[in-house]
Amino acid sequence: MKKAVTICLVLVMLLCIAPPACAEDGFSLIIATDLHYIAPALTDHGSYFTALTEGGDGKLMRYIEEITDAFLDEAAAQKPEAVLLTGDLTFNGALLSHTALAEKLRALE
């Protein structure tokens, strides 16, 4: 239950949908910021990862796969004209994380 609540709260923080009433032409936009996505292959969720996520600002990284998938599912359901991702897309800029996130985003094309 705690995990589901955390994911819902994060989605509320990450997801900002401009209502169609805000734009006369009906343009819709979904914005997410600071995903800090980390490719599953880059962590074993072991003691170092746990210490990193519990002791720093990355507390939600443990659930980033679920958070990202839920965000993309919601974005796909909303069918916006555009999705804007700002801030840090990945954790520490790892190429593998960028590649994995880009693959996930292809579903929205």
Residue pairs with C-beta under 8 A, 6 or more apart in sequence:
3 63
3 66
6 60
6 63
7 63
7 66
7 67
7 70
10 60
10 63
10 67
11 67
11 70
11 71
11 74
14 32
14 33
14 34
14 35
14 67
14 71
15 30
15 31
15 32
15 71
15 74
15 75
16 30
16 31
16 32
17 28
17 29
17 30
17 78
17 80
18 27
18 28
18 29
20 26
20 27
20 28
27 81
27 82
28 78
28 79
28 80
28 81
28 82
29 80
29 81
29 82
29 83
29 84
30 74
30 75
30 78
30 80
30 82
30 83
30 84
31 83
31 84
31 85
31 86
32 71
32 83
32 84
32 85
32 86
33 85
33 86
33 87
34 86
34 87
34 88
35 64
35 67
35 68
35 71
35 85
35 87
35 88
35 89
35 90
35 101
36 58
36 60
36 61
36 64
36 88
36 89
36 90
36 91
37 64
37 68
37 89
37 90
37 91
37 97
37 100
37 101
38 61
38 64
38 90
38 91
38 94
38 97
39 94
39 96
39 97
39 99
39 100
39 101
40 65
40 100
41 96
41 100
42 91
42 94
42 96
42 97
43 49
45 62
49 61
49 62
50 62
52 58
52 61
53 59
53 60
53 61
53 62
58 91
60 67
61 91
64 91
68 101
68 104
69 104
72 104
72 105
72 107
72 108
75 83
75 108
76 107
76 108
83 105
83 108
89 97
89 98
89 101
90 97
90 98
90 101
91 97
